[in-house]
Amino acid sequence: MAQELQEKMGKVLVGEVVSDKMDKTITVKVSRTFTHPLYRKTVRSFKKYKAHDENSTAKMGDVVEIAECRPLSKTKHMVLSRVVQPA
């Protein structure tokens, strides 16, 4: 049951809130590490996502979980699932 719900929901990412200045929107920085295919060095990279936060519950510095959803605006296609760890 949980597996089916996970597949239906789409991507689920965990990251840190870097901005909460917008109304009902947060910016989340998702970091990832991977090994470079040629040089075999561990590389850190990140990507920023805008996520919908209906009740403005997440604050700057919180670790949050965001899930993929339908496009809500030109750049916003994620929604806040839960706050994993408050700042």
C-alpha positions in Angstrom: 0.0 0.0 0.0 2.7 2.5 1.0 4.7 1.5 -2.1 1.8 2.3 -4.4 1.2 5.6 -2.7 4.9 6.5 -3.1 4.9 5.7 -6.8 1.7 7.7 -7.3 3.2 10.7 -5.5 6.3 11.0 -7.7 9.7 12.2 -6.6 10.2 12.9 -2.9 13.3 14.9 -1.9 14.8 16.1 1.3 16.6 19.5 1.6 17.1 22.6 3.6 15.0 25.7 3.4 17.1 28.6 2.2 14.4 31.2 1.7 10.9 31.7 3.1 10.4 35.3 2.1 7.7 34.7 -0.5 4.0 34.2 0.3 3.1 30.5 0.5 6.4 29.5 -1.2 9.7 28.3 0.1 13.0 27.7 -1.7 14.6 24.3 -0.8 18.3 23.4 -1.5 18.7 19.7 -2.2 22.3 18.5 -2.1 23.6 15.3 -3.6 26.9 13.6 -3.8 28.1 11.4 -6.6 31.3 9.9 -8.0 32.7 11.6 -11.1 32.6 9.0 -13.9 36.1 9.7 -15.3 38.1 10.9 -12.3 36.4 8.9 -9.6 36.3 11.8 -7.2 33.3 12.5 -4.9 31.6 15.6 -6.1 28.9 17.6 -4.2 26.3 19.5 -6.1 22.9 21.0 -5.3 19.8 22.2 -6.9 17.2 24.7 -5.6 13.5 23.9 -5.9 10.5 26.2 -5.2 7.8 24.4 -3.1 4.3 25.3 -2.1 3.9 25.9 1.6 0.2 26.6 2.2 0.3 27.5 5.9 3.9 28.9 6.0 5.0 26.3 8.5 8.6 25.9 7.3 11.1 28.5 8.3 14.7 29.2 7.1 17.1 26.5 8.1 14.5 23.7 8.5 15.1 20.4 6.9 12.0 19.5 5.0 10.6 16.8 2.7 9.1 18.0 -0.6 7.0 16.0 -3.1 6.4 16.4 -6.8 3.0 17.6 -7.9 1.2 19.3 -10.8 2.7 22.6 -11.9 1.4 25.3 -9.6 3.2 28.2 -11.4 6.0 28.7 -14.0 8.7 27.5 -11.6 6.8 25.8 -8.8 6.0 22.1 -9.2 6.7 20.7 -5.6 4.7 20.8 -2.4 5.8 20.6 1.2 5.2 17.2 2.7 6.5 17.6 6.2 9.2 19.3 8.3 11.8 16.7 9.1 13.9 18.7 11.5 13.2 22.3 12.7 16.0 24.8 12.7 
